[in-house]
Every structure is written in C-alpha cells, then in structure tokens.
Amino acid sequence: MKILFISVYYTAFLKSFYGKHVGEVKKLNFQKHRQRLLNELFGDADFYSDGVKENGQEAEDIVVNDEILQKKWAIEKGFKAFNETDFFSKIPYLNIIFKPNWVEKILEAQIKEVSPNVLYFQDIEYFSVEFLRKIKREYFVVAQKASPVWKMQTFKQANLVFTSFPHFVPMFRANKINSEYLKLAFGKRVLDMVPKQKKIYNCTFVGGITRHHSRGNRILSDIANKEKLDIFGYGKDYLDKNSKLYNTHHGEVWGGEMYKVMMQSKMTINRHINIAGRYANNMRLFEATGSGAMLLTDKKVNINDFFEVGKETITYDNSGDLIRKIEFYTNYPKEREKIAKAGQKRTLKDHNYKVRMAEMLKLLSKYY
C-alpha cells in the first residue's frame, strides 16, 4: 500500500521559514527542498509517513499550499499549471485564504505521478468539493479532523474520516460518513534532531491564543497574574496589551524552536480547545511529554487512556487548582522530575508514530 499525505501549513510558519531560509532552499531541487521544509518539524512534519514506512508500507508527503515549493515541482516537471501574472503569484501565501486554481492542478498532477492507493488529507476543508469528487473516483480518500467543522460537505467526499475527538465519531456517522477514533502521537525523531537543552523556564505555555480557546485563555490569564509564566506561540495580538498575559508572551515559535522551548521547560501547561468538550486529544499532550517537560493538563474524562495521572502527568480542575500545583511542583523538584521522566517514557513507548500508524492501518483495512 502507498499513502500520500497531503498537508496545509500555517501561513505564518511558511513566512517565517522562507524569511530565514529562502536563499538556502532556492538552490535545492524539489526533493531536497521538501525534505528541508519537513526537517523544520512543523506540525505533523513527515511523522505520519515515517510511521507508515516503519510498518512496511510506502508513503510520501505534499505540502500543498507552499507556493514556492509547489511551483518548483511544476517547473521541474515542465508542468504549466499557473499564470505568472496571477494576482496570487505577486503576493505569496494569500493562497491559504484565497486559493488560486494552481493549487489543485499541481496536486492533481502530483497524485498521478505518485500513484498512491490512499490520499490522506490533513485539512480536507481547504479543497473544493468538485476537486474531491473528481479524485474520489480513482483513489481512496481519507480525511482527518480535530477542530471545528466548517464544511461538512467536504467530509462527505471522503471514504473514511479519522478524528482524535471521540465525540466526533458519532457526529460524522450521523452524517453517513465512515469515521474512526485515532489518537495523536509524538515524532521520536524530534529527539535526534533537536539538541538537548538546559531547563531555563519553570513553567511555560506553548500554543495558540484564539477565540476558540476562550476558557483556557481565562485560566492562563489567572496564572500569569499569580505565577511566573513564560508564553510562546501565535495570537499575541489577540491579547489586551495592558494585560500581564501580553507582557509575558515571547511571540511565535515553530517546529524545532517550539520543541526546544518544551525541552527547556521544567513544566508546561496544556489546555484544550473549547470544542474538545470532556475529552483530551491534542498534540500538546505528546509534544510536551515527549520533550521531557512535566505536563500540567486540564482534567478530561479520558486522560487515563493516555497517561497515569499523578505518575506520568498532572491534571488540574481550574485556575486555583493549577496555581496550587505549579507552586507545589516548583517547591518539590525531585517529584516533578520523576513525573516528567515517567511521562516521557510512556509517550516514547506507547504514543509514537510507529504504534499509531499501525493502529491507523488496521482501522483503514476495515474499509479499504
């Protein structure tokens, strides 16, 4: 079996990457350029395809909205799928909002060249229903979702939808869409690619601050007013400039830089998006523990499916509870370090991509 993983990267990350490396990657061919981008360890990077390969199957990755990379592929192949006078060509990265037609045209040509059995869309809502209907005639289409659903019609074009939200499975099935629960994971390769770090931060929060995280944002504000908290991620401009939260925010970190901050953290706070409801599911669970920080995460009904609470992670009920636990584990470093090591050991053993992709392939075999 061959699986093509199709990703849509954050515009802010792509701007940051090319702002630093455009001269370097300009000299590279498509294959080397793509690997250089994936080596930044942004999002899922090539962890899914690595996990599939570790399970004896074939896999490849496409970052479909990277205009510079995708057009390099088209030029190398002699494939004219875009107009150089196109408005979007003059202002790169607008394509994540206003998608020009070259995006789907180049991807369609790449799919034909790779000739996969399965197309695995990390963000299927980015694509038109017409495009998805067309490719579904020839390929088995898989989608993944763990955030608010904006266009249910796009998911109806998938043969199967994986979600790390347990409560999304019945929602998709109620819409007559095949769906299965699949947990997220940690890319063990991170520990080979990011050097070991000294613990310089007592307590951090690394993540986005948006209106979809309103409950969690209130907790972070309460913590910042009581404890020394170092914050990293996107969404700083969403905050009140006079707030303590704003003043402790260090700005965006992406990929390897994000993991470096995690490794530098004695403990780190996780809070889930509002739509997660009662369920733990996000990538931060595994990014934090895998990086060796002690995880302080909001209490959810299924947290014990991932970690043994009190031994491998610590949960909190509200901001007052979290403040007390930050103070306790600041004063008892040996206990904190013991939990951090146990959490990392559990993640590396049970929540790596070789394990997770074996689970995915088994579920996929029920439908394909």
Steps between C-alpha positions, in 0.01 A plus 500: 500500500614853422356801687541863395468738795375844394560788743410869514752701702434815702574813297693651792733201514570511126576872519735437790674209324561683174597817681792305649582243231390626158860538378589150617202315350509695175803289401332168579293280271144413596585180689772657714299819548202301627715301743657823625151633572387179671816503713371817664268262693193720456167342591493135395811551281558160336425306820195326350689383194794390718261293711342342194843409363596346835197275454626377163286717271586785261424866568575850374420858604372806316473849655237620260488873581875565500500710184877514460547125543200394293584725207857368511356150446289626209798670335722192540230283341428747221146525630340839429217523753514866588505845347801707607287814482253348745427743787582225751844445348586859581395466864605153621320325786165670438412162351411356840197734501442560129601177330611550136432219257868393474475340846264223393645472149853436627376264769299300245812460286705397804240240596522348153880488521510345851214260413396429861230264618385741770485880520517617862385862540608676820272795411239387249291817546768696314396333174197546276223242502532472123870410524436244772217337307727468198791332679271277705406322175855362478642503853402405853464830687573534872453818703601595852326750728535623859379860486171678421337366184429776249403308185340163568447453127875459447512213752221329307748464215728288721477122520613516863556772761738457792457722803671527838173635645300199627179702480558584132471136393122479560458848346664393175316168498170683551583680174552161332879539496727210601699610802746351750673625814878537465719656768783740421868425569857624540775496237796331671731642232465836676739377771762421236465832320467749787804515734451442872413818687551640848183557704481882507123550537311398811155495338401570140201503273568433132209527261250716320278758664174543309128544561466120475703469822302751709467279810866407495603859438327611821695238695829620347415856597436394859832313511700789352367730773620265775799302372803551274374369170686513167271486196590413140290458188269687266216735589683758713313780321174342618592601857444825685831688474467612862455146632761297687439223248609728215811612685617141566445393137823440305340463155483223242710184502465236231616143453844434645497832688175398669649166606806682631279709730324184618835342581601815688185484714492336842123482464257617235127571495257345255143608445259375238299681238139566608355249254701217658234493771565226757777332300878526497639477150748765390858474375635690799440195721768315309725787391544607864551157653712380209726801543549424870296775666260416782153541352231692687182439300134581550304210645310293241300179530734299277840624619578159652483355149831680440677542836478392862399817682727586790784284368538594133311829483315742729148624438325812626133595547518880487742791530514482879585131489763563232665779701528271803656224290750733334606618846525143633711364214719810502583423864541123447729468194587131553131403486451720191799346322379149585161568339660666195726198439211256542283702260775506240560125535127431449479722194809353335368148562127526429439828315756496219406501133604141431240388756240750384536428130470126571165585663405719205585232242295243690196731506553590135493132404136483616401732216767470231 
